[in-house]
Amino acid sequence: AVDESDRAVAFMGLTDAKMEALFVHPAHRGKGIGRALVHQALALQPVLTTSVNAQNKQAIGFYENLKFVQVGRSETDEQGRSYPLLHLRIDVCGGRAE
C-alpha cells in the first residue's frame, strides 16, 4: 500500500493461503490499511493462516478484531529461536470475517 505521494506505507507477503508478513508503518496504523490488505488476501484465499508473536498484543488484537482464531501455539519461531508464536486462521466461507 502506498500513500498519495506513492511512498510505501504497508506491505503483505502471501504464499498460497499463508500470510507470511503484514507490516503497516506506525504513522499509518489505525487507518484501515492492514484490514484492506487482509481483505484483499481473503479475496484470493478464503481460508488464510498466519502466525504472530505471542508477546505482540497490538497485532493479536488486530487479528482478533478481524475474527482470526487461534489454532495452535509454538514456543519457538520458524528459526528455532525462543519467540513464542500463536498460529491463527480465518475462514470466510465459515463466516469468520467481517
C-alpha positions as CSV (number, residue, x, y, z in Angstrom):
1,A,0.0,0.0,0.0
2,V,1.3,3.5,-0.8
3,D,0.3,7.0,0.2
4,E,-0.7,9.9,-2.0
5,S,3.0,10.5,-2.8
6,D,3.5,6.9,-3.9
7,R,5.6,6.1,-0.8
8,A,5.2,2.6,0.7
9,V,3.2,2.6,4.0
10,A,2.4,-1.1,4.3
11,F,3.1,-4.4,2.7
12,M,1.9,-8.0,3.0
13,G,3.6,-11.2,2.0
14,L,1.3,-14.0,0.9
15,T,2.3,-17.6,0.0
16,D,-0.7,-19.6,-1.1
17,A,-3.1,-19.5,1.9
18,K,-0.4,-18.3,4.4
19,M,0.1,-14.6,5.2
20,E,3.8,-14.7,5.9
21,A,4.1,-11.0,6.8
22,L,1.9,-7.9,7.3
23,F,3.6,-4.6,8.2
24,V,2.0,-1.2,8.4
25,H,4.2,1.9,9.1
26,P,3.4,3.1,12.7
27,A,2.3,6.5,11.4
28,H,-0.3,4.8,9.2
29,R,-1.8,2.4,11.7
30,G,-5.4,2.6,12.6
31,K,-6.4,3.9,9.1
32,G,-7.8,0.6,7.7
33,I,-4.7,-0.2,5.6
34,G,-3.9,-3.5,7.3
35,R,-7.6,-4.5,7.2
36,A,-7.8,-3.7,3.5
37,L,-4.7,-5.8,2.8
38,V,-6.1,-8.8,4.7
39,H,-9.4,-8.4,2.9
40,Q,-7.5,-8.5,-0.4
41,A,-5.8,-11.7,0.7
42,L,-9.1,-13.2,1.6
43,A,-10.5,-12.4,-1.8
44,L,-7.7,-14.5,-3.2
45,Q,-7.7,-17.2,-0.5
46,P,-10.9,-17.6,1.5
47,V,-9.1,-19.6,4.2
48,L,-6.0,-17.8,5.5
49,T,-3.4,-18.6,8.1
50,T,-0.7,-16.6,9.8
51,S,1.5,-16.6,12.9
52,V,2.1,-13.8,15.3
53,N,4.5,-13.2,18.1
54,A,2.6,-14.1,21.3
55,Q,4.0,-11.1,23.0
56,N,2.7,-8.6,20.4
57,K,-0.5,-7.6,22.0
58,Q,-1.3,-5.0,19.3
59,A,-1.0,-7.5,16.5
60,I,-3.0,-10.1,18.4
61,G,-5.8,-7.6,18.9
62,F,-5.7,-6.6,15.2
63,Y,-6.2,-10.2,14.1
64,E,-8.8,-11.0,16.8
65,N,-10.8,-7.9,15.6
66,L,-10.8,-9.4,12.1
67,K,-12.1,-12.7,13.6
68,F,-9.0,-14.8,13.2
69,V,-9.0,-17.7,15.7
70,Q,-6.0,-19.3,17.4
71,V,-5.4,-22.8,16.1
72,G,-2.1,-23.5,17.7
73,R,1.0,-22.3,19.5
74,S,4.7,-22.8,19.2
75,E,7.3,-21.9,21.9
76,T,9.9,-21.1,19.2
77,D,9.7,-19.3,15.8
78,E,10.5,-20.9,12.5
79,Q,14.2,-20.5,13.0
80,G,14.1,-22.2,16.4
81,R,14.6,-19.0,18.4
82,S,12.8,-18.6,21.7
83,Y,9.9,-16.4,20.4
84,P,6.5,-18.0,21.2
85,L,4.1,-17.8,18.2
86,L,0.4,-18.0,18.0
87,H,-0.9,-19.7,14.9
88,L,-4.1,-18.1,13.6
89,R,-6.7,-19.0,11.0
90,I,-9.7,-17.3,9.3
91,D,-12.2,-18.9,7.0
92,V,-14.6,-16.5,5.2
93,C,-16.6,-19.5,4.0
94,G,-17.2,-20.5,7.6
95,G,-18.4,-17.0,8.5
96,R,-15.3,-15.8,10.3
97,A,-14.6,-12.5,8.5
98,E,-16.3,-9.1,8.7
